[in-house]
Amino acid sequence: MPSPSFAEARSPHQKVRAAGLHPDYWYPVEYDDRVRRGQVVEVRFWGRSIALYRGADGKPRALENRCAHRQLPLSLGDVTGCALTCAYHGWTYGDDGRLSEIPHELFGQSMPGVRLATYPLRVRHGLIWLFPGNPALAERRAIPEIPELEGPDPWAYVPIDFTWRAHHSMVMDNLCDLTHAYLHRRFPSFRAGRLLSCESEPDRVVMRYEARVGPFAHLRSAKPRLLDIAYEYPYHRARFQWSNIEGAIAYWTFLLPVDERATRVFFVFCYDRLRPEFSPLGLGHGLVRAFLRLIQPAVRHLLGQDGFALEAEQAGWERHFEQPIPDLNPVVALVERLTIEKWEAHLATSPPAQTERPRTMPAADAHPLPAPEPRLDEAIRGRGPGGPNPLL
């Protein structure tokens, strides 16, 4: 028996696991430097297939990913100047979505008046952002500001992302509920903390934890640090310092709901200059950036532990969705309530066709989700390339 849809759900937990993310926000769909001039790729938002391409002028564009003639994905076709051409019969669509050219005989008929949906795009913070909702609202909705990446001396940042086979609400629970230190028990840098406060505000949930974090977290002398975290719908952000190290760390997590069983997760970790308290010398942004590149495999390994757990949670949910969930952390209820409220607001103003469950079957050109890496028990041992992660 499949898990219940949003309309069928009988509890808040069932509702949140069926809810989408409101489309009237900006969502990152790809890194800007990963879509070359003349390249087209498929991206997906809540089951909706979108052809993302970069024209000859270097500008990214996005169209509904289907040819109106035989419904082939346009992402199987070619970029022609600043237009997209279907691989089958060569029908070409301009960046306004209109059919602009048919290379074969029209058999005495006029050009079909076909127009595909288009999507507003912006490039910021090294990411391509797409607005999947009402295009008239795109100008009024802001992309999150990340001042740490602006200016003449931006903080250190190395991109990192995953696609996990898990519902987006599970990922957000993981980011906001810091009671899963046991999962990372083999890493010296992750210690259980305690919740100091949490409260719900319009459009966001804010929380504060105290914990020992960072490369010195395992030492008896490690100082607890405050972690300020917020679910600023639909985004996640946090700010803190490592124990016994001066220098702020700010990060955002942006979720792209691929469908009801998969989420792409973009992590934007920003590091200021860092200086251990016992050292008179610190690391500038350039050195910190080089160090982050060096240890990125270990960072991916630690975050991969979360991915293993979330994918197992998704599988467990699909088998046991009728069972009650005894959540203890009050943060979870507030975060899930906000997700439900936002989805209900979307459903109240959207036509039925836009509120159905997303299809999880991949399109013909969709890249398969990454194959599972090592088993979860191997991941928990905390050994990525080069051994245990000394940083996080």
Secondary structure, DSSP 8 states (H G I E B T S, - for coil): -----TTT--SHHHHHHH----SSS-EEEEEGGGS-TT-EEEEEETTEEEEEEE-TTS-EEEEESS-TTT---GGGSEEETTEEE-TTT--EE-TTSBEEE--S--TT------B--B--EEEETTEEEE--S-GGGGGGS-----GGG-SSS--B---EEEEESS-HHHHHHHHH----GGGGTTSTTB---EEEEEEEETTEEEEEEEE-BSTTTTSTT---EEEEEEEETTEEEEEEE-TTEESEEEEEEEEEEEETTEEEEEEEEEE--BEETT-S--B-HHHHHHHHHHHHHHHHHHHHHHHHHHHHHHHHHHHHTTS------HHHHHHHHHHHHHHHHHHHTS-GGGTS----S--TT--------S-HHHHHTT-BTTBS-S--
